[in-house]
Amino acid sequence: MNPTNIPSAQARLPGSLPPALIGRAQTCLENAVTFALDTQHANGSWAERPEARILDTATVTYALSSTPAGASACTRARVWLEQALPQCHDEFTAAADHWLRLLASSPTPPPLPILPRADGPHARRALLLDGIGVSAGSAGADAQRLLHSTTTALSPDRGRSLKSWQRTMLLALEIIARQTLRLPIPAMTLEALESEQGDDGRFHGMPLLTAVAYLALTQTVPGRASTRRSLSSLLADQQADGTWRFPTFDVWDTSLMVRFLRGHPTFHKYACTRALAFLERTQSADGGWGCTSAFVGSTALASDNDTTGSVLLALANTPHGHRAWPAAAAYARTRQNAAGLWTTWQSSDDTPVPDVVAHMIAGIHSHDAHAVDTGPASDWLRAAYRQQGRWTADWYTFPSYAVTEIAPVAGWQAPESLDAVQRLLDAQNPNGSWPRIHGQDHSSPAATGLAVSALAASGADAHSHSHAIEKAVRYLLDSQDTNGTWIDEQPFMYGPRPFLAAVPVQAHAMACRGIHDLLKPRQGTSPER
């Protein structure tokens, strides 16, 4: 297998940078690798809870507010909510966060805000808020509308072809609507909801989802074991600061850390073998990988194509990858649709997006470029750029992430990639950083590390991007914390869209990537064996 099939950055020796700056960058990277070693878990993974946000904490607080057992937890949560700020990158999230915070803290339910209900993520989140509003009795919430929307979304197979957590949410909201309208609740609907519950009482490891399911259960079958176990899990999942968090993505986080630091001598010696073993061990029976393993929840999430592609890249040219590849190749062929593309999730309502398609192409090519026909998918990526004028990513806000992950697959010298790199250069902030969202002036270490990786890998002459790279490196050096990591002050990972989450371990890996790729020898480094 040819290492050049791996579309990761084979960066240039930074000969155009001042020697003193190169030395500082090397020290910076060593400190960053030390931080990565210190935060690796005994099972070889990296797994860190996302930062707290209003969405999860306010929803759980409201769900627990009607039970005496939740009184103390709600008091602690409300202290945190008093100082929490809404996510204002999107009008929807700003309005939703404001309403949820009021709902969690007010004795009288506030009116449901007027929210856009266009198709897609905004419509699904509006449905969630409608369901919470119906449960609370908020003015503007409409139980009849909720019932119609949920039954329509669940038809014709009662949600069995949807993502499991999406089906869980719809079933819970349907029950809330029926209970409010005083309509019969079919036993099979309650049984279907309860079947989604894990042995630990959680619903797919998500406090937000568990809270909505608990609302449905406590209003209909308050004495049932599933209701009690939901309550217990919610109380157990509250953090020391009074919050509840978005789930941990140990498989995804580990794949990023391996991909972005593999080849560094210290990382190779002390971390890589255990991380690769963890990734091999978490391969699903269907040959793919889910973003969350059973190590951080009672059950692993179903395989998704984005995580599968990223893990394949992490396992490339290793014994672990050789062993995992046959089942992964079969998975890739099975999940490819009639147009030769891949969606993110195994869900009938999902559509292909560029970063996921690129990860699957790159992951396949890093093992056997002839195992799966990826030609139509590569053509689709280039066409997507021409149609939209840029590449966008489904999981992250960073424009630099889309370029860094997709351009190698399209080819760095492809017209679309050259244009994307130039647009990236044009978006650099005066302080040398790149923003988390296109058009913002906020400085993001993670976005900057990804941009440096793209510039280092783009195939330009050594001096072509030297000024931009030098400014970016100085920014990364100056913004590194004393413990070796970086702090991204604003959330950047979508989940659930349009809400964002901040996952520090991911930001660390992305910031590391730029410096690591820049300092790599031209010929690259030997893979872990």
C-alpha angles and dihedrals in degrees: 000000000000117000090209087071088074106093095211123125115285091192129206123249102260094234092147092061121089111267092235090055091050089053092050090048091053091051090047091053093048090053091048092051090049089054090051091051091049092053098045113113124234091254090059097256137115113224126163130168114245118249118274121270138177098251098067099032098047094045093051091044091055092046091053096041094088096056124073089219089066098049097100093044091051092050092054092045094051091055089059094042092055091069099031118114124218119246103257102183088098130033090226095055092044092054094041094050092048091052095044092050091052091047092053094049106034127083089214117055111245119232114273109257120241104259132183111261101192119143119282133032095344091055092049092050091046087055090052092051091045089055093049089047092051090050090051096043093240118174110254095031112118120203093190091053090046092052093049093048095048097045090047092050092047095049140136099013098022091254099302091131092051130085108286094239091047090053090049092053093048093048092050093048092048090054091049090051093048093047091051092048090046092238124149115271110218113234089229090060092054091044091050091053093047091049088065092059119103126227089258092059095253126121107231091327094288121126090198092056093041090053093054091046089049090053090055094045098044091051093051111022105016095164098049121113092240090058093049092047091050090053092048092051093049092051091047093049096057110115126227091261091056096257138119119221143213111258126280117251103205098164094047093044092049093049090054094049092049094045094048100042104028111126096033105125097229093043090046093052102044110021117019102073093052091046092050090049090052091052093049091048093053096055108128124236090254091060097254134095132241120214092242125046131206088258090080099034142022090264134018120247116252118271116277127193098234094056091042092054093046093049091049088056090050092050096045116133095004132112088244089057093047090056095044097043103080093058091040092052091052089049091051092052092046095050096046110105128223091272091055094253137117129227121210100244136032090249131123093226096052124107132200118269127192101246093050093047089048092051092052092048092047094045092051093046091050088064108026121346091197098052095085130023104247098163096102090047092052090049090049092054093055092044090051090057093050091049097047101028091235144031119258129194125226098211104038137043095216114111086202091060092058092050095045094049101038107033095066089057094048089044124260091246094049111115090242092054094046090052091047092052091050091050088050091053090049091053096057114123120235090252091059097258132113125229127246091231128035110261097017122114094213112126117232122187090200093052089046094051090051091049092052089051091052093048092046092050100040096094097240123145115281093256098038097092099016097115093050092044093048092052091047094049091050089051092051092048093048094045097048113114121236090253091059102259136095131240117225102199097200130052116257112171119088115233123165094001129269089022118083134218131200116221110184096199090056092049089051093052092048094049089048092051095067096052093040094051091045093053096044116114113254091252093054125229135285116269122242112272 
